[in-house]
């Protein structure tokens, strides 16, 4: 019996040390913020493996949208997105707030890319956001 307890102790102690992990930083800021690149243009980084494929192959080209249209749609869509995030709705898709100021002039490239984030979410996850439909996705 003494040998059995000793063997169990020797087997279980190493496993208990492997189970320890460092605690996750609870103060991570779940906000997507636009940043300026080296050229002074606003940039939005999207960390999604298929997004570049979507932009290059499926999304409508940037020249099909006037900047004022994109700005107007983004203002509305960001409000909906942020309200979903705050309420916890679609947690598996919407993982951060979007820090977007409609008073700023981000430029057409940024406005286009942000709009395409919403279209991409519709295309990939079928999450309908305020009037985005299949016509926004196909060239």
WOHU-V838097 format. One record per pair of residues at least 12 apart in sequence whose ideal C-beta (glycine too) atoms are under 8 Angstrom apart, sorted by the first residue. I is the first residue (numbers start at 0). GAP is how many residues later the second one is. Records with the same first field share a line. If there is no record, write none. Layout:
BEGIN
I = GAP / GAP
END
This chain:
BEGIN
29 = 55 / 65 / 66 / 67
30 = 65 / 66 / 67 / 68
31 = 12 / 64 / 65 / 66 / 67
32 = 66
33 = 65 / 66 / 72 / 76
40 = 66 / 68 / 69
41 = 62 / 64 / 65 / 67 / 68
42 = 67
43 = 66 / 69 / 70 / 73
45 = 67 / 71 / 74
47 = 72
49 = 70 / 74
50 = 65 / 66 / 69
53 = 62 / 66 / 69 / 70
54 = 58 / 61 / 65
57 = 65 / 79 / 80 / 81
58 = 57 / 60 / 61 / 78 / 80
59 = 76 / 77 / 78 / 79
60 = 78
61 = 46 / 47 / 50
64 = 43 / 47 / 50
66 = 40 / 41 / 44
69 = 38 / 41 / 42 / 44 / 45
70 = 31 / 40
72 = 42 / 45
73 = 26 / 28 / 37 / 40 / 41 / 44
74 = 25 / 27
75 = 54
76 = 38 / 41 / 52 / 53 / 55
77 = 20 / 22 / 36
79 = 49 / 50
80 = 13 / 16 / 17 / 37 / 48
81 = 15 / 16
84 = 12
89 = 37
92 = 28 / 32 / 34
97 = 16
99 = 14
117 = 14
118 = 13 / 17 / 18
121 = 14 / 15
122 = 14
END
